[in-house]
Amino acid sequence: AGGDKIVTFGSIEHNTLLPIELVSFAAECKDGDTEISWTTASEYSNDYFVLERSYDAVNFAEVARIAGAGNSISQTNYSHIVYGGGSAYYRLVQVDYDGTSTVSEMIVAECSNAADGDIDVKAYPNPFAGDLTLRFENFGGRMALVEVYDMLGRMLVSRKVLCSQNDYELVMPLEGLPDGAYNVRVS
């Protein structure tokens, strides 16, 4: 009845599929280092990821390049450890096989380093009668080795502790030790 009718489905752009479906992107402190992990629900033409770090949230530099799954419709988990990560901003750059890239949102990681000088351990009560409480301050998820020595330098107790919170308390039952002076070493 009078003219051509045109029907289109979908987008007028050539690339209607997004390169990846990013489900999660997170940072976790582990022993003073930063573990960056992310999960994709699907990937289309995904060549690789570039993990970038910035200390000012403006200027980013490449930290690692991680191969992508290419084409996938199943969940894929990725992770990378940044040694001595410190406090920083991170983002992912996803790169297709044709070189097209997409940049993710930023995440923040606040992992204190041992070199920062803000880590502290306090022991109380002193003197102690049975239990000794150790308070780890600003440990940020680090593992600590606690050793108790007598005055002759013999190690009497050794215990590994994961300080799961930034400020963490550990009660050590030491009632079996005879009266005397002891050195506590934390590393």
C-alpha positions as CSV (number, residue, x, y, z in Angstrom):
1,A,0.0,0.0,0.0
2,G,2.4,2.6,-0.8
3,G,6.1,2.2,0.2
4,D,8.8,-0.1,1.5
5,K,8.7,-1.0,5.1
6,I,11.9,-1.8,6.9
7,V,12.0,-3.9,10.1
8,T,15.2,-4.2,12.2
9,F,15.9,-6.4,15.2
10,G,18.5,-5.6,17.8
11,S,20.9,-2.8,17.6
12,I,22.0,-0.7,14.7
13,E,25.6,-1.1,15.8
14,H,27.7,-3.9,14.5
15,N,28.8,-5.2,17.9
16,T,25.7,-6.2,19.8
17,L,27.4,-8.6,22.2
18,L,29.4,-7.3,25.1
19,P,32.9,-8.8,25.3
20,I,32.5,-10.1,28.9
21,E,29.9,-10.3,31.6
22,L,31.9,-9.3,34.8
23,V,30.2,-10.8,37.8
24,S,32.7,-9.8,40.5
25,F,36.0,-7.8,40.8
26,A,37.5,-7.6,44.3
27,A,40.8,-7.1,46.3
28,E,41.8,-9.0,49.4
29,C,44.8,-8.5,51.7
30,K,46.9,-11.6,52.2
31,D,50.2,-11.5,54.2
32,G,50.8,-7.9,53.2
33,D,50.2,-8.6,49.6
34,T,47.1,-7.8,47.5
35,E,45.1,-10.6,45.8
36,I,43.0,-9.3,43.0
37,S,40.2,-11.7,41.8
38,W,37.4,-11.4,39.3
39,T,34.8,-13.7,37.8
40,T,33.1,-13.6,34.4
41,A,29.8,-15.2,33.6
42,S,30.5,-15.3,29.9
43,E,33.1,-14.1,27.4
44,Y,33.0,-13.3,23.7
45,S,36.2,-12.8,21.7
46,N,38.1,-12.1,24.9
47,D,41.9,-12.2,24.2
48,Y,43.3,-11.1,27.6
49,F,43.0,-8.8,30.6
50,V,45.4,-6.1,31.7
51,L,45.4,-5.5,35.4
52,E,46.3,-1.9,36.1
53,R,47.3,-0.1,39.4
54,S,47.3,3.5,40.4
55,Y,48.2,5.3,43.6
56,D,46.3,8.5,42.8
57,A,43.2,7.1,40.9
58,V,44.2,9.0,37.8
59,N,47.5,7.6,36.4
60,F,47.4,3.8,35.9
61,A,50.2,1.4,35.0
62,E,50.1,-2.2,33.9
63,V,50.8,-4.8,36.7
64,A,49.9,-8.0,34.9
65,R,48.5,-9.4,31.7
66,I,46.3,-12.5,32.1
67,A,45.0,-14.6,29.2
68,G,41.2,-14.6,28.7
69,A,39.0,-17.6,28.0
70,G,38.2,-16.5,24.5
71,N,34.6,-17.6,24.0
72,S,32.9,-19.0,27.0
73,I,29.3,-19.3,28.4
74,S,30.4,-20.7,31.7
75,Q,31.7,-18.9,34.8
76,T,35.5,-18.3,34.8
77,N,37.5,-17.3,37.8
78,Y,40.7,-15.3,37.6
79,S,43.2,-14.0,40.3
80,H,46.5,-12.4,40.5
81,I,48.7,-11.6,43.5
82,V,50.4,-8.2,43.6
83,Y,53.3,-8.6,46.0
84,G,53.8,-5.7,48.4
85,G,50.6,-4.3,47.0
86,G,50.1,-1.5,49.6
87,S,47.2,0.9,49.3
88,A,46.2,1.4,45.7
89,Y,43.4,1.6,43.1
90,Y,43.0,-1.3,40.6
91,R,41.1,-1.7,37.3
92,L,40.8,-4.3,34.6
93,V,41.2,-3.6,30.9
94,Q,39.6,-6.3,28.8
95,V,41.1,-6.7,25.3
96,D,39.3,-8.4,22.4
97,Y,41.1,-10.4,19.6
98,D,40.7,-7.4,17.3
99,G,42.4,-5.0,19.9
100,T,39.2,-3.3,21.1
101,S,39.3,-2.7,24.8
102,T,36.9,-2.1,27.6
103,V,37.8,-0.6,31.0
104,S,36.2,-1.8,34.3
105,E,35.2,0.3,37.3
106,M,38.0,0.9,39.9
107,I,38.3,-0.9,43.2
108,V,40.4,0.1,46.2
109,A,42.8,-2.1,48.1
110,E,44.2,-0.9,51.5
111,C,46.8,-3.5,52.5
112,S,49.4,-2.1,54.8
113,N,53.0,-3.2,54.2
114,A,55.5,-4.2,56.9
115,A,57.7,-1.3,55.8
116,D,55.0,1.2,56.8
117,G,56.1,0.9,60.4
118,D,52.5,1.0,61.7
119,I,52.4,-2.7,62.8
120,D,52.4,-3.2,66.6
121,V,52.2,-6.1,69.0
122,K,51.2,-5.6,72.6
123,A,51.4,-8.3,75.3
124,Y,49.4,-8.2,78.6
125,P,49.0,-8.7,81.5
126,N,52.7,-8.4,82.5
127,P,53.5,-10.3,84.6
128,F,51.0,-13.0,83.6
129,A,49.8,-15.9,85.8
130,G,48.2,-18.2,83.2
131,D,47.0,-16.7,80.0
132,L,49.0,-14.1,78.0
133,T,47.0,-11.9,75.6
134,L,48.7,-10.6,72.4
135,R,47.1,-7.8,70.5
136,F,48.2,-7.4,66.9
137,E,47.5,-3.9,65.6
138,N,47.4,-3.0,61.9
139,F,48.2,-6.5,60.7
140,G,45.6,-6.4,57.9
141,G,45.2,-10.1,57.3
142,R,48.8,-11.2,57.7
143,M,50.0,-14.5,59.1
144,A,52.1,-14.1,62.3
145,L,54.5,-16.6,63.9
146,V,54.5,-16.3,67.7
147,E,57.4,-18.0,69.6
148,V,58.0,-18.0,73.4
149,Y,61.6,-18.5,74.6
150,D,63.0,-18.9,78.1
151,M,66.0,-16.9,79.3
152,L,68.4,-19.6,78.0
153,G,67.1,-19.1,74.5
154,R,65.1,-22.4,74.3
155,M,61.9,-22.2,72.3
156,L,59.0,-23.4,74.5
157,V,56.0,-22.5,72.4
158,S,55.5,-21.9,68.7
159,R,52.2,-21.0,67.1
160,K,51.1,-19.6,63.7
161,V,48.3,-17.1,63.8
162,L,46.2,-15.6,61.0
163,C,45.3,-12.1,62.0
164,S,42.1,-12.1,60.1
165,Q,41.3,-8.5,61.1
166,N,43.3,-5.4,61.1
167,D,43.3,-5.4,64.9
168,Y,43.3,-9.0,66.3
169,E,43.7,-10.5,69.8
170,L,45.1,-13.9,70.7
171,V,44.9,-15.4,74.1
172,M,47.7,-17.9,74.7
173,P,47.3,-20.4,77.6
174,L,50.7,-20.5,79.2
175,E,49.8,-21.8,82.7
176,G,52.2,-24.8,82.3
177,L,55.3,-22.6,82.3
178,P,57.3,-22.3,85.6
179,D,57.6,-18.9,87.2
180,G,60.3,-16.9,85.5
181,A,61.0,-14.3,82.7
182,Y,60.2,-15.1,79.0
183,N,60.8,-13.5,75.7
184,V,58.0,-13.4,73.1
185,R,59.0,-13.1,69.5
186,V,56.5,-12.2,66.7
187,S,57.5,-12.4,63.1
